[in-house]
Amino acid sequence: MADVDSLVDTKIDSPPNRLWLSALILSLSGAFHFGYNLVITNAAQGAFMKFLKDSWGEMSADELNKYWPIIVSLLYFGGIFGAFYIRIAADRLGRKRAIILTTVGQTVSCLMSIVSFFVSSPHIYAFSRFLLGFFQSMAVGIAPMFLSESSPSHIRGRISLSTGLFVQLSIVVGSIVAMPQIFGDAWYNLYVVELIFLLIPLISLPFLYESPSYLAAKGSIDSALRSIIFYHGGDQKKALSVVAELVGDDNDEEETVGIWKVFSERRNREPVINGCMVMLAMISSGIVVINGYAVSILVQVGLSLDVAAWSNIGISVLPIIGCLLSSLFIDRFGRRPLLLSTLFLILLTNLSIVILMYLFESTQNLVYGQFLVVAICLYALLFSTGPSPLSFFISAELCSHSIRGSAMTWANVTNAVYRAVVLAIFPPLVSLYDTSTVYFLLFLPISLFTFIFLYIRLPETKPEIGPLTEQEKILVE
């Protein structure tokens, strides 16, 4: 029986190459395009505004500035609607087929954006952005869940970090290709680039296996075994021990719980709310403004437009380093310590950003502007080490299979709603008040609240590797 007990203790030093490849494919189906579309309309705004003016005839600057933010925000409003379909698609179609659906939907949306350029139709472009946001939101909710369910427990954190890493990589790619020097006014090429990246998951996804957790929940034990061997490596005996655990969990659970019913019982409500609060902590830390208005803020504190644009690209590179740093800690020390420590340091960094903004606004001293760039760089590093990558998959770890789809739905609704609201109200507020005041009011109180809440309520989700149960030993034998 010692050999049986050793099955759990025997860890794979590194995941099979096909698991890393699966993480790459799944990240290119959702996370990459989420980050990419956060920045391209900001960097290439001049080309898009020219498109609106040429399409609608002579328009005043005020009219352009009125309609353009509405078109931009449609991506996030589409994301709100898409988030409500995460559970439906993931539970009814399965994780794999749902991701294929979202990838096809994003491809169609990009093609519509390209067509809108050549037929000079802002209306088609506006609808394509809504549709793109709809399918991206679904993909960003389903892909991390798929990946978390398919990864061995002792390396799940490192594998799941791929979502956050590809969001940051895509922000760098988007910031570069959307620079006016690259495509000029031919902004449709931004979506040609996106289509090229979408081709990889379109071709590869059919060859992946379905999530073993989903297969076990549906009673497809043989298929679950093959899926575990594909993603985890090893032989059938090791796969049986994992299936035994999955089947045991499913026997203790009810059928999948709907997005509204999930709040009716405390045992379901608490992990869902915790996941939403982690997402709120991430999105309310200031990243919406840093992503969308970093260049404008840097220009306001004394940098030239060219220097601000290149500084923004440099700031976008730092989060990649942060995600790599996170991989060193997440499975060794756990999710809770990593998240709370970085959130606390982000609070202090944001306070310094507000103070430096205020000092520059009061004195116009360029030294304060230079220190502000340093503070924003530190913020970007901390953000990508803790809350950014964790927020995309921690709901999947907090929740059992029966409520996982609903949990990912509400986490992504939180993300989309907060992002849409802040992007809508930030420009008019800045026109009325100092940037430092607006930044303080929008982010610091909520960040402090979420930190205190998570310090009190958030459990550790790092899997514990223990001995086999008697049921698992019988199945392995």
One Martini backbone bead per residue (centre of mass of N, CA, C, O) as a GRO file, in nm:
protein
  477
    1MET     BB    1   0.051   0.066  -0.010
    2ALA     BB    2   0.288   0.264  -0.043
    3ASP     BB    3   0.263   0.303  -0.351
    4VAL     BB    4  -0.007   0.445  -0.340
    5ASP     BB    5   0.069   0.687  -0.158
    6SER     BB    6   0.300   0.791  -0.359
    7LEU     BB    7   0.133   0.917  -0.589
    8VAL     BB    8   0.091   1.200  -0.458
    9ASP     BB    9   0.395   1.261  -0.380
   10THR     BB   10   0.446   1.244  -0.677
   11LYS     BB   11   0.601   1.490  -0.861
   12ILE     BB   12   0.604   1.700  -1.117
   13ASP     BB   13   0.848   1.913  -1.187
   14SER     BB   14   0.708   1.952  -1.469
   15PRO     BB   15   0.508   2.019  -1.702
   16PRO     BB   16   0.394   1.932  -1.974
   17ASN     BB   17   0.429   2.065  -2.282
   18ARG     BB   18   0.118   2.046  -2.353
   19LEU     BB   19   0.030   2.239  -2.125
   20TRP     BB   20   0.176   2.489  -2.218
   21LEU     BB   21   0.044   2.490  -2.498
   22SER     BB   22  -0.245   2.518  -2.391
   23ALA     BB   23  -0.198   2.790  -2.249
   24LEU     BB   24  -0.131   2.942  -2.506
   25ILE     BB   25  -0.394   2.892  -2.662
   26LEU     BB   26  -0.593   3.003  -2.445
   27SER     BB   27  -0.464   3.290  -2.428
   28LEU     BB   28  -0.510   3.346  -2.744
   29SER     BB   29  -0.838   3.335  -2.704
   30GLY     BB   30  -0.841   3.593  -2.474
   31ALA     BB   31  -0.625   3.756  -2.309
   32PHE     BB   32  -0.480   3.895  -2.545
   33HIS     BB   33  -0.738   4.055  -2.655
   34PHE     BB   34  -0.802   4.210  -2.406
   35GLY     BB   35  -0.538   4.379  -2.388
   36TYR     BB   36  -0.521   4.487  -2.678
   37ASN     BB   37  -0.807   4.651  -2.660
   38LEU     BB   38  -0.724   4.854  -2.432
   39VAL     BB   39  -0.498   5.030  -2.630
   40ILE     BB   40  -0.548   5.089  -2.942
   41THR     BB   41  -0.755   5.335  -2.926
   42ASN     BB   42  -0.556   5.527  -2.784
   43ALA     BB   43  -0.299   5.530  -2.970
   44ALA     BB   44  -0.509   5.547  -3.246
   45GLN     BB   45  -0.709   5.793  -3.227
   46GLY     BB   46  -0.653   5.970  -3.477
   47ALA     BB   47  -0.747   5.761  -3.690
   48PHE     BB   48  -1.037   5.726  -3.584
   49MET     BB   49  -1.126   6.023  -3.602
   50LYS     BB   50  -1.087   6.046  -3.908
   51PHE     BB   51  -1.294   5.831  -3.979
   52LEU     BB   52  -1.539   5.980  -3.865
   53LYS     BB   53  -1.511   6.240  -4.030
   54ASP     BB   54  -1.517   6.106  -4.317
   55SER     BB   55  -1.796   5.955  -4.276
   56TRP     BB   56  -1.976   6.218  -4.146
   57GLY     BB   57  -1.823   6.455  -4.203
   58GLU     BB   58  -1.849   6.747  -4.077
   59MET     BB   59  -1.697   6.789  -3.753
   60SER     BB   60  -1.666   6.873  -3.452
   61ALA     BB   61  -1.474   6.829  -3.182
   62ASP     BB   62  -1.710   6.790  -2.984
   63GLU     BB   63  -1.854   6.564  -3.142
   64LEU     BB   64  -1.622   6.363  -3.145
   65ASN     BB   65  -1.586   6.361  -2.827
   66LYS     BB   66  -1.874   6.237  -2.789
   67TYR     BB   67  -1.870   5.966  -2.972
   68TRP     BB   68  -1.605   5.810  -2.918
   69PRO     BB   69  -1.645   5.710  -2.620
   70ILE     BB   70  -1.891   5.537  -2.692
   71ILE     BB   71  -1.750   5.340  -2.882
   72VAL     BB   72  -1.538   5.243  -2.681
   73SER     BB   73  -1.747   5.143  -2.452
   74LEU     BB   74  -1.879   4.900  -2.607
   75LEU     BB   75  -1.679   4.682  -2.523
   76TYR     BB   76  -1.773   4.684  -2.213
   77PHE     BB   77  -2.076   4.637  -2.255
   78GLY     BB   78  -2.035   4.369  -2.396
   79GLY     BB   79  -1.893   4.240  -2.148
   80ILE     BB   80  -2.136   4.236  -1.961
   81PHE     BB   81  -2.312   4.045  -2.132
   82GLY     BB   82  -2.103   3.813  -2.168
   83ALA     BB   83  -2.072   3.732  -1.866
   84PHE     BB   84  -2.371   3.597  -1.849
   85TYR     BB   85  -2.258   3.346  -2.051
   86ILE     BB   86  -2.046   3.171  -1.910
   87ARG     BB   87  -2.210   2.947  -1.769
   88ILE     BB   88  -2.380   2.850  -2.003
   89ALA     BB   89  -2.147   2.767  -2.193
   90ALA     BB   90  -1.969   2.592  -1.997
   91ASP     BB   91  -2.208   2.385  -1.911
   92ARG     BB   92  -2.340   2.311  -2.197
   93LEU     BB   93  -2.075   2.288  -2.393
   94GLY     BB   94  -1.825   2.333  -2.254
   95ARG     BB   95  -1.511   2.451  -2.248
   96LYS     BB   96  -1.412   2.397  -2.536
   97ARG     BB   97  -1.660   2.487  -2.711
   98ALA     BB   98  -1.678   2.770  -2.587
   99ILE     BB   99  -1.401   2.869  -2.690
  100ILE     BB  100  -1.456   2.829  -2.986
  101LEU     BB  101  -1.691   3.026  -2.999
  102THR     BB  102  -1.532   3.284  -2.907
  103THR     BB  103  -1.323   3.277  -3.137
  104VAL     BB  104  -1.521   3.306  -3.369
  105GLY     BB  105  -1.649   3.571  -3.268
  106GLN     BB  106  -1.387   3.741  -3.280
  107THR     BB  107  -1.333   3.702  -3.579
  108VAL     BB  108  -1.592   3.835  -3.684
  109SER     BB  109  -1.542   4.111  -3.549
  110CYS     BB  110  -1.278   4.180  -3.699
  111LEU     BB  111  -1.399   4.168  -3.984
  112MET     BB  112  -1.600   4.399  -3.935
  113SER     BB  113  -1.390   4.619  -3.881
  114ILE     BB  114  -1.258   4.606  -4.159
  115VAL     BB  115  -1.511   4.663  -4.329
  116SER     BB  116  -1.577   4.946  -4.204
  117PHE     BB  117  -1.341   5.092  -4.339
  118PHE     BB  118  -1.420   5.037  -4.652
  119VAL     BB  119  -1.736   5.152  -4.598
  120SER     BB  120  -1.757   5.384  -4.396
  121SER     BB  121  -1.873   5.247  -4.094
  122PRO     BB  122  -1.931   5.324  -3.769
  123HIS     BB  123  -2.164   5.127  -3.705
  124ILE     BB  124  -2.014   4.865  -3.758
  125TYR     BB  125  -1.786   4.921  -3.561
  126ALA     BB  126  -1.956   4.946  -3.306
  127PHE     BB  127  -2.075   4.658  -3.320
  128SER     BB  128  -1.801   4.508  -3.319
  129ARG     BB  129  -1.722   4.598  -3.032
  130PHE     BB  130  -1.951   4.469  -2.881
  131LEU     BB  131  -1.898   4.179  -2.983
  132LEU     BB  132  -1.607   4.160  -2.882
  133GLY     BB  133  -1.673   4.201  -2.581
  134PHE     BB  134  -1.857   3.959  -2.548
  135PHE     BB  135  -1.644   3.730  -2.626
  136GLN     BB  136  -1.411   3.814  -2.440
  137SER     BB  137  -1.551   3.779  -2.170
  138MET     BB  138  -1.599   3.479  -2.201
  139ALA     BB  139  -1.301   3.392  -2.246
  140VAL     BB  140  -1.184   3.514  -1.973
  141GLY     BB  141  -1.368   3.314  -1.802
  142ILE     BB  142  -1.316   3.021  -1.932
  143ALA     BB  143  -1.010   2.969  -1.975
  144PRO     BB  144  -0.911   2.972  -1.674
  145MET     BB  145  -1.098   2.740  -1.590
  146PHE     BB  146  -0.988   2.528  -1.782
  147LEU     BB  147  -0.690   2.546  -1.684
  148SER     BB  148  -0.735   2.485  -1.382
  149GLU     BB  149  -0.879   2.200  -1.430
  150SER     BB  150  -0.611   2.084  -1.605
  151SER     BB  151  -0.421   2.118  -1.362
  152PRO     BB  152  -0.200   2.047  -1.149
  153SER     BB  153  -0.207   2.142  -0.825
  154HIS     BB  154   0.114   2.216  -0.775
  155ILE     BB  155   0.095   2.410  -1.070
  156ARG     BB  156  -0.157   2.595  -1.109
  157GLY     BB  157  -0.053   2.880  -1.065
  158ARG     BB  158   0.158   2.896  -1.294
  159ILE     BB  159  -0.035   2.830  -1.526
  160SER     BB  160  -0.253   3.059  -1.462
  161LEU     BB  161  -0.055   3.304  -1.523
  162SER     BB  162  -0.090   3.319  -1.834
  163THR     BB  163  -0.318   3.520  -1.844
  164GLY     BB  164  -0.171   3.769  -1.725
  165LEU     BB  165   0.073   3.761  -1.917
  166PHE     BB  166  -0.093   3.803  -2.189
  167VAL     BB  167  -0.211   4.071  -2.119
  168GLN     BB  168   0.066   4.219  -2.101
  169LEU     BB  169   0.179   4.146  -2.379
  170SER     BB  170  -0.057   4.279  -2.541
  171ILE     BB  171  -0.008   4.568  -2.447
  172VAL     BB  172   0.263   4.597  -2.584
  173VAL     BB  173   0.177   4.527  -2.870
  174GLY     BB  174  -0.048   4.744  -2.890
  175SER     BB  175   0.133   4.997  -2.831
  176ILE     BB  176   0.306   4.957  -3.088
  177VAL     BB  177   0.106   4.906  -3.338
  178ALA     BB  178  -0.065   5.186  -3.261
  179MET     BB  179   0.134   5.358  -3.363
  180PRO     BB  180   0.139   5.597  -3.609
  181GLN     BB  181   0.414   5.488  -3.748
  182ILE     BB  182   0.298   5.215  -3.853
  183PHE     BB  183  -0.021   5.267  -3.994
  184GLY     BB  184  -0.154   5.521  -3.938
  185ASP     BB  185  -0.476   5.542  -4.083
  186ALA     BB  186  -0.468   5.213  -4.107
  187TRP     BB  187  -0.642   5.065  -3.858
  188TYR     BB  188  -0.726   4.779  -3.971
  189ASN     BB  189  -0.446   4.639  -3.910
  190LEU     BB  190  -0.504   4.578  -3.612
  191TYR     BB  191  -0.709   4.340  -3.696
  192VAL     BB  192  -0.514   4.174  -3.860
  193VAL     BB  193  -0.329   4.105  -3.626
  194GLU     BB  194  -0.548   3.968  -3.455
  195LEU     BB  195  -0.616   3.744  -3.660
  196ILE     BB  196  -0.344   3.603  -3.652
  197PHE     BB  197  -0.372   3.520  -3.350
  198LEU     BB  198  -0.649   3.361  -3.390
  199LEU     BB  199  -0.549   3.124  -3.568
  200ILE     BB  200  -0.421   2.946  -3.355
  201PRO     BB  201  -0.679   2.855  -3.195
  202LEU     BB  202  -0.854   2.772  -3.436
  203ILE     BB  203  -0.660   2.527  -3.510
  204SER     BB  204  -0.598   2.396  -3.207
  205LEU     BB  205  -0.851   2.341  -3.022
  206PRO     BB  206  -0.959   2.062  -3.141
  207PHE     BB  207  -0.692   1.905  -3.001
  208LEU     BB  208  -0.804   1.935  -2.738
  209TYR     BB  209  -0.904   1.863  -2.425
  210GLU     BB  210  -1.122   1.832  -2.205
  211SER     BB  211  -1.211   1.892  -1.903
  212PRO     BB  212  -1.188   1.673  -1.642
  213SER     BB  213  -1.403   1.797  -1.455
  214TYR     BB  214  -1.635   1.802  -1.659
  215LEU     BB  215  -1.632   1.499  -1.731
  216ALA     BB  216  -1.681   1.391  -1.443
  217ALA     BB  217  -1.955   1.541  -1.402
  218LYS     BB  218  -2.076   1.373  -1.664
  219GLY     BB  219  -1.949   1.063  -1.641
  220SER     BB  220  -1.670   1.065  -1.822
  221ILE     BB  221  -1.421   0.874  -1.726
  222ASP     BB  222  -1.249   0.796  -1.972
  223SER     BB  223  -1.211   1.087  -2.074
  224ALA     BB  224  -1.083   1.194  -1.813
  225LEU     BB  225  -0.832   1.015  -1.820
  226ARG     BB  226  -0.720   1.119  -2.091
  227SER     BB  227  -0.701   1.415  -2.002
  228ILE     BB  228  -0.503   1.379  -1.766
  229ILE     BB  229  -0.273   1.251  -1.928
  230PHE     BB  230  -0.239   1.492  -2.119
  231TYR     BB  231  -0.191   1.724  -1.890
  232HIS     BB  232  -0.012   1.557  -1.657
  233GLY     BB  233   0.070   1.290  -1.720
  234GLY     BB  234   0.158   0.979  -1.704
  235ASP     BB  235  -0.051   0.732  -1.589
  236GLN     BB  236  -0.337   0.562  -1.507
  237LYS     BB  237  -0.299   0.558  -1.201
  238LYS     BB  238  -0.273   0.861  -1.161
  239ALA     BB  239  -0.541   0.933  -1.298
  240LEU     BB  240  -0.727   0.780  -1.098
  241SER     BB  241  -0.672   0.958  -0.848
  242VAL     BB  242  -0.795   1.213  -0.973
  243VAL     BB  243  -1.076   1.104  -1.043
  244ALA     BB  244  -1.157   1.026  -0.756
  245GLU     BB  245  -1.163   1.316  -0.655
  246LEU     BB  246  -1.368   1.431  -0.857
  247VAL     BB  247  -1.599   1.232  -0.793
  248GLY     BB  248  -1.617   1.299  -0.491
  249ASP     BB  249  -1.695   1.595  -0.529
  250ASP     BB  250  -1.952   1.548  -0.708
  251ASN     BB  251  -2.114   1.374  -0.494
  252ASP     BB  252  -2.129   1.637  -0.290
  253GLU     BB  253  -2.296   1.774  -0.516
  254GLU     BB  254  -2.475   1.963  -0.702
  255GLU     BB  255  -2.595   2.103  -0.942
  256THR     BB  256  -2.570   2.356  -1.121
  257VAL     BB  257  -2.557   2.700  -1.043
  258GLY     BB  258  -2.699   2.984  -1.076
  259ILE     BB  259  -2.640   3.330  -1.077
  260TRP     BB  260  -2.871   3.379  -0.853
  261LYS     BB  261  -2.877   3.122  -0.665
  262VAL     BB  262  -2.582   3.153  -0.544
  263PHE     BB  263  -2.700   3.364  -0.308
  264SER     BB  264  -2.886   3.173  -0.115
  265GLU     BB  265  -2.615   3.044  -0.006
  266ARG     BB  266  -2.343   3.072   0.189
  267ARG     BB  267  -2.148   2.852   0.062
  268ASN     BB  268  -2.174   3.009  -0.219
  269ARG     BB  269  -2.153   3.317  -0.166
  270GLU     BB  270  -1.868   3.364  -0.046
  271PRO     BB  271  -1.676   3.279  -0.284
  272VAL     BB  272  -1.800   3.472  -0.491
  273ILE     BB  273  -1.741   3.736  -0.340
  274ASN     BB  274  -1.438   3.699  -0.316
  275GLY     BB  275  -1.384   3.702  -0.622
  276CYS     BB  276  -1.502   3.988  -0.670
  277MET     BB  277  -1.306   4.136  -0.472
  278VAL     BB  278  -1.050   4.073  -0.626
  279MET     BB  279  -1.138   4.214  -0.885
  280LEU     BB  280  -1.188   4.492  -0.753
  281ALA     BB  281  -0.901   4.533  -0.649
  282MET     BB  282  -0.776   4.540  -0.927
  283ILE     BB  283  -0.959   4.760  -1.083
  284SER     BB  284  -0.933   4.982  -0.827
  285SER     BB  285  -0.605   5.049  -0.844
  286GLY     BB  286  -0.580   5.220  -1.148
  287ILE     BB  287  -0.556   5.068  -1.431
  288VAL     BB  288  -0.756   5.215  -1.612
  289VAL     BB  289  -0.587   5.480  -1.627
  290ILE     BB  290  -0.311   5.368  -1.703
  291ASN     BB  291  -0.406   5.242  -1.972
  292GLY     BB  292  -0.579   5.499  -2.094
  293TYR     BB  293  -0.398   5.777  -1.954
  294ALA     BB  294  -0.084   5.786  -1.932
  295VAL     BB  295   0.002   5.984  -2.152
  296SER     BB  296  -0.159   6.229  -2.049
  297ILE     BB  297  -0.032   6.241  -1.767
  298LEU     BB  298   0.267   6.274  -1.863
  299VAL     BB  299   0.215   6.540  -2.013
  300GLN     BB  300   0.105   6.704  -1.765
  301VAL     BB  301   0.409   6.652  -1.616
  302GLY     BB  302   0.619   6.745  -1.881
  303LEU     BB  303   0.608   6.557  -2.113
  304SER     BB  304   0.647   6.466  -2.408
  305LEU     BB  305   0.480   6.287  -2.634
  306ASP     BB  306   0.707   6.091  -2.713
  307VAL     BB  307   0.808   6.026  -2.428
  308ALA     BB  308   0.535   5.926  -2.320
  309ALA     BB  309   0.497   5.691  -2.520
  310TRP     BB  310   0.762   5.538  -2.443
  311SER     BB  311   0.702   5.520  -2.141
  312ASN     BB  312   0.446   5.347  -2.174
  313ILE     BB  313   0.593   5.102  -2.289
  314GLY     BB  314   0.777   5.060  -2.045
  315ILE     BB  315   0.543   5.016  -1.845
  316SER     BB  316   0.430   4.761  -2.006
  317VAL     BB  317   0.682   4.574  -1.948
  318LEU     BB  318   0.689   4.534  -1.636
  319PRO     BB  319   0.451   4.323  -1.598
  320ILE     BB  320   0.607   4.084  -1.708
  321ILE     BB  321   0.800   4.070  -1.471
  322GLY     BB  322   0.582   4.035  -1.253
  323CYS     BB  323   0.474   3.759  -1.351
  324LEU     BB  324   0.744   3.611  -1.316
  325LEU     BB  325   0.765   3.663  -1.012
  326SER     BB  326   0.501   3.521  -0.930
  327SER     BB  327   0.599   3.226  -1.008
  328LEU     BB  328   0.794   3.206  -0.748
  329PHE     BB  329   0.538   3.226  -0.518
  330ILE     BB  330   0.247   3.101  -0.560
  331ASP     BB  331   0.322   2.783  -0.487
  332ARG     BB  332   0.491   2.834  -0.222
  333PHE     BB  333   0.307   3.068  -0.048
  334GLY     BB  334   0.058   3.164  -0.199
  335ARG     BB  335  -0.214   3.376  -0.258
  336ARG     BB  336  -0.271   3.554  -0.010
  337PRO     BB  337   0.010   3.682   0.051
  338LEU     BB  338   0.052   3.801  -0.232
  339LEU     BB  339  -0.200   3.981  -0.246
  340LEU     BB  340  -0.181   4.149   0.021
  341SER     BB  341   0.104   4.267  -0.016
  342THR     BB  342   0.050   4.413  -0.290
  343LEU     BB  343  -0.196   4.583  -0.203
  344PHE     BB  344  -0.049   4.746   0.013
  345LEU     BB  345   0.172   4.866  -0.176
  346ILE     BB  346  -0.030   5.000  -0.370
  347LEU     BB  347  -0.149   5.199  -0.172
  348LEU     BB  348   0.116   5.353  -0.124
  349THR     BB  349   0.171   5.421  -0.422
  350ASN     BB  350  -0.094   5.579  -0.474
  351LEU     BB  351  -0.038   5.795  -0.266
  352SER     BB  352   0.218   5.900  -0.410
  353ILE     BB  353   0.079   5.975  -0.676
  354VAL     BB  354  -0.109   6.190  -0.559
  355ILE     BB  355   0.108   6.372  -0.435
  356LEU     BB  356   0.270   6.424  -0.701
  357MET     BB  357   0.039   6.549  -0.857
  358TYR     BB  358  -0.014   6.782  -0.662
  359LEU     BB  359   0.271   6.909  -0.665
  360PHE     BB  360   0.274   6.970  -0.966
  361GLU     BB  361   0.011   7.141  -0.980
  362SER     BB  362   0.131   7.359  -0.772
  363THR     BB  363   0.451   7.398  -0.907
  364GLN     BB  364   0.567   7.274  -1.189
  365ASN     BB  365   0.773   7.058  -1.108
  366LEU     BB  366   0.960   6.821  -1.282
  367VAL     BB  367   1.051   6.635  -1.053
  368TYR     BB  368   0.769   6.524  -0.985
  369GLY     BB  369   0.725   6.394  -1.264
  370GLN     BB  370   0.961   6.192  -1.242
  371PHE     BB  371   0.860   6.048  -0.985
  372LEU     BB  372   0.592   5.955  -1.110
  373VAL     BB  373   0.710   5.754  -1.308
  374VAL     BB  374   0.828   5.571  -1.089
  375ALA     BB  375   0.559   5.508  -0.944
  376ILE     BB  376   0.418   5.377  -1.190
  377CYS     BB  377   0.624   5.150  -1.224
  378LEU     BB  378   0.579   5.023  -0.946
  379TYR     BB  379   0.284   4.967  -0.981
  380ALA     BB  380   0.305   4.776  -1.229
  381LEU     BB  381   0.470   4.559  -1.081
  382LEU     BB  382   0.272   4.495  -0.847
  383PHE     BB  383   0.016   4.436  -1.008
  384SER     BB  384   0.150   4.186  -1.177
  385THR     BB  385   0.219   4.008  -0.916
  386GLY     BB  386  -0.083   3.997  -0.805
  387PRO     BB  387  -0.389   4.093  -0.893
  388SER     BB  388  -0.390   4.035  -1.195
  389PRO     BB  389  -0.349   3.718  -1.217
  390LEU     BB  390  -0.541   3.626  -0.981
  391SER     BB  391  -0.824   3.741  -1.079
  392PHE     BB  392  -0.866   3.525  -1.323
  393PHE     BB  393  -0.858   3.237  -1.115
  394ILE     BB  394  -0.962   3.238  -0.811
  395SER     BB  395  -1.261   3.157  -0.850
  396ALA     BB  396  -1.197   2.864  -0.944
  397GLU     BB  397  -1.066   2.788  -0.659
  398LEU     BB  398  -1.294   2.874  -0.453
  399CYS     BB  399  -1.482   2.692  -0.633
  400SER     BB  400  -1.691   2.471  -0.716
  401HIS     BB  401  -1.822   2.323  -0.988
  402SER     BB  402  -2.130   2.419  -0.946
  403ILE     BB  403  -2.019   2.751  -0.919
  404ARG     BB  404  -1.795   2.840  -1.121
  405GLY     BB  405  -1.948   2.980  -1.352
  406SER     BB  406  -2.084   3.199  -1.174
  407ALA     BB  407  -1.824   3.320  -1.055
  408MET     BB  408  -1.701   3.411  -1.330
  409THR     BB  409  -1.929   3.594  -1.404
  410TRP     BB  410  -1.914   3.801  -1.161
  411ALA     BB  411  -1.621   3.882  -1.196
  412ASN     BB  412  -1.660   3.997  -1.493
  413VAL     BB  413  -1.876   4.201  -1.425
  414THR     BB  414  -1.707   4.370  -1.235
  415ASN     BB  415  -1.497   4.450  -1.442
  416ALA     BB  416  -1.680   4.577  -1.666
  417VAL     BB  417  -1.836   4.788  -1.501
  418TYR     BB  418  -1.604   4.949  -1.376
  419ARG     BB  419  -1.460   5.019  -1.641
  420ALA     BB  420  -1.695   5.166  -1.782
  421VAL     BB  421  -1.746   5.385  -1.569
  422VAL     BB  422  -1.462   5.513  -1.549
  423LEU     BB  423  -1.428   5.583  -1.855
  424ALA     BB  424  -1.682   5.775  -1.852
  425ILE     BB  425  -1.600   5.976  -1.591
  426PHE     BB  426  -1.305   6.077  -1.605
  427PRO     BB  427  -1.295   6.312  -1.815
  428PRO     BB  428  -1.511   6.505  -1.682
  429LEU     BB  429  -1.371   6.522  -1.403
  430VAL     BB  430  -1.097   6.645  -1.504
  431SER     BB  431  -1.241   6.910  -1.613
  432LEU     BB  432  -1.325   6.993  -1.300
  433TYR     BB  433  -1.070   6.852  -1.173
  434ASP     BB  434  -0.811   6.736  -1.041
  435THR     BB  435  -0.635   6.455  -1.096
  436SER     BB  436  -0.567   6.387  -0.800
  437THR     BB  437  -0.860   6.389  -0.695
  438VAL     BB  438  -0.981   6.176  -0.882
  439TYR     BB  439  -0.788   5.944  -0.818
  440PHE     BB  440  -0.852   5.928  -0.520
  441LEU     BB  441  -1.169   5.885  -0.531
  442LEU     BB  442  -1.174   5.627  -0.729
  443PHE     BB  443  -0.944   5.433  -0.561
  444LEU     BB  444  -0.861   5.441  -0.254
  445PRO     BB  445  -1.119   5.362  -0.095
  446ILE     BB  446  -1.168   5.088  -0.240
  447SER     BB  447  -0.889   4.964  -0.185
  448LEU     BB  448  -0.913   4.966   0.122
  449PHE     BB  449  -1.168   4.796   0.147
  450THR     BB  450  -1.067   4.537  -0.004
  451PHE     BB  451  -0.829   4.479   0.180
  452ILE     BB  452  -0.986   4.437   0.443
  453PHE     BB  453  -1.177   4.220   0.345
  454LEU     BB  454  -0.955   4.011   0.252
  455TYR     BB  455  -0.810   3.989   0.524
  456ILE     BB  456  -1.066   3.860   0.665
  457ARG     BB  457  -1.200   3.650   0.419
  458LEU     BB  458  -0.961   3.527   0.269
  459PRO     BB  459  -0.862   3.235   0.158
  460GLU     BB  460  -0.675   2.974   0.088
  461THR     BB  461  -0.604   2.806  -0.250
  462LYS     BB  462  -0.382   2.628  -0.205
  463PRO     BB  463  -0.309   2.319  -0.260
  464GLU     BB  464  -0.328   2.020  -0.079
  465ILE     BB  465  -0.099   1.753  -0.029
  466GLY     BB  466  -0.225   1.437   0.034
  467PRO     BB  467  -0.340   1.156   0.118
  468LEU     BB  468  -0.510   0.895   0.036
  469THR     BB  469  -0.801   0.769   0.021
  470GLU     BB  470  -0.977   0.484   0.033
  471GLN     BB  471  -1.125   0.526  -0.236
  472GLU     BB  472  -0.869   0.589  -0.406
  473LYS     BB  473  -0.718   0.323  -0.350
  474ILE     BB  474  -0.925   0.136  -0.483
  475LEU     BB  475  -0.915   0.263  -0.769
  476VAL     BB  476  -0.610   0.224  -0.819
  477GLU     BB  477  -0.621  -0.096  -0.767
   0.00000   0.00000   0.00000
